[in-house]
Amino acid sequence: MIKQILMLLASLVFLSCAVIEAPYYYNEIVLRNNSDELVKDVKILSMKTNRMIRCANIPPGSQCSDKFPKRKRVKSNLSITWTHRGKTHQEDNIVLNIPDDYDRSIPMRGVLIVNKDSTLMIFVEAGER
């Protein structure tokens, strides 16, 4: 019985020493138009939180952004729709991959780029503190 109690206590001590990772934060979403035509009706929706960002028109070579106080990142897939060259495009279940060595003390900026062929490039980069 004493052996079982000691094992239980050792397990509790081990679990209490487990590393708790700091959360990721973000504070900006940027939509860039790297094409030579207008990108319209962009909508980014978080599937879990239902937060949405919209940009009506993004001229060629410019961007639309939304900057806000830092928020704790919630793991959520994204749904993105946009119109380019007269066609509406949609991508669902997008996951933002965060590099393993990302410094959690710096809020992230989510970046979405519409290319000339209407494809998306999506990544995170260090935002402003």
matplotlib code that plots the C-alpha trace (Angstrom):
import matplotlib.pyplot as plt

x = [0.0, 2.8, 4.5, 1.3, 1.0, 4.6, 4.1, 1.0, 2.9, 5.8, 3.4, 1.8, 5.2, 6.2, 2.9, 3.2, 6.7, 5.4, 6.2, 3.2, 3.8, 3.0, 0.2, 0.6, -0.9, -1.7, -2.6, -2.9, -4.2, -2.8, -4.3, -1.9, -2.8, 0.3, -1.6, -2.2, -6.0, -8.4, -9.2, -12.7, -15.0, -12.4, -13.8, -11.8, -13.8, -12.5, -14.5, -14.3, -14.8, -16.8, -14.6, -14.6, -12.4, -13.6, -12.0, -14.2, -11.5, -7.8, -6.1, -3.2, 0.1, -1.7, -3.0, -5.8, -5.1, -6.8, -4.7, -6.1, -5.0, -3.2, -5.5, -4.7, -4.6, -7.4, -6.6, -9.1, -9.4, -10.1, -12.5, -11.5, -13.4, -12.3, -13.1, -10.3, -10.5, -14.3, -14.3, -15.2, -12.7, -13.0, -10.7, -11.9, -10.2, -7.0, -4.6, -2.0, 1.3, 3.5, 7.3, 8.5, 11.0, 8.6, 9.2, 5.9, 6.6, 6.0, 2.4, 1.9, 0.7, -1.3, -0.5, -2.6, -1.3, -3.4, -1.0, -1.4, -2.9, -5.6, -3.9, -3.3, 0.0, -0.6, 1.9, 2.6, 5.3, 6.3, 4.0, 4.5, 4.7]
y = [0.0, 2.4, 1.6, 2.5, 5.8, 6.7, 5.9, 8.1, 10.9, 10.5, 10.7, 13.8, 15.5, 14.5, 15.9, 19.1, 19.7, 19.3, 22.3, 24.5, 26.2, 29.9, 30.6, 32.3, 35.7, 37.6, 41.2, 41.7, 40.2, 41.4, 40.7, 41.5, 41.7, 40.6, 40.4, 43.0, 43.0, 44.1, 41.5, 42.0, 40.8, 39.1, 37.4, 35.4, 33.5, 31.6, 28.3, 28.0, 31.6, 33.0, 36.1, 37.6, 40.0, 41.6, 43.7, 45.0, 46.0, 45.6, 47.3, 45.6, 45.9, 47.1, 45.5, 45.6, 45.0, 44.8, 45.6, 45.1, 44.6, 41.3, 38.3, 34.8, 32.4, 29.8, 26.8, 27.1, 26.4, 29.3, 29.7, 32.3, 33.6, 36.2, 37.4, 37.8, 38.1, 37.8, 34.4, 33.7, 31.4, 29.7, 27.6, 25.9, 24.2, 26.3, 25.9, 28.5, 26.7, 28.2, 27.6, 25.4, 28.1, 31.0, 33.4, 33.3, 36.7, 38.4, 38.6, 37.1, 38.7, 36.4, 37.2, 36.1, 36.9, 36.6, 35.8, 36.5, 33.1, 33.6, 31.2, 32.0, 32.0, 32.0, 32.3, 34.0, 36.4, 38.5, 41.4, 44.4, 44.2]
z = [0.0, 0.9, -2.4, -4.3, -2.4, -3.1, -6.8, -6.9, -5.2, -7.6, -10.5, -9.2, -8.7, -12.2, -13.7, -11.8, -13.3, -16.8, -19.1, -19.8, -23.1, -23.4, -25.9, -29.2, -29.8, -33.0, -33.6, -37.3, -40.5, -43.8, -47.3, -50.2, -53.8, -55.8, -59.0, -61.8, -61.3, -58.6, -55.8, -54.5, -51.8, -49.6, -46.5, -44.0, -41.4, -38.4, -38.3, -34.5, -33.3, -36.2, -36.3, -39.8, -41.7, -44.9, -47.6, -50.4, -52.9, -52.9, -55.9, -57.7, -55.7, -52.5, -49.3, -46.8, -43.2, -39.8, -36.8, -33.3, -29.7, -29.3, -29.0, -27.8, -30.8, -30.9, -33.0, -35.8, -39.4, -41.7, -44.7, -47.3, -50.3, -52.8, -56.3, -58.8, -62.6, -62.4, -60.7, -57.1, -55.3, -52.0, -49.8, -46.6, -43.7, -44.0, -41.1, -40.4, -39.7, -37.1, -37.3, -34.4, -33.4, -33.4, -30.5, -28.5, -26.9, -30.3, -31.6, -35.0, -38.2, -40.5, -44.1, -47.1, -50.6, -53.8, -56.7, -60.4, -61.0, -58.3, -55.9, -52.2, -50.3, -46.5, -43.7, -40.4, -39.6, -36.6, -36.0, -33.9, -30.1]

ax = plt.figure().add_subplot(projection="3d")
ax.plot(x, y, z, "-o")
ax.set_aspect("equal")
plt.show()
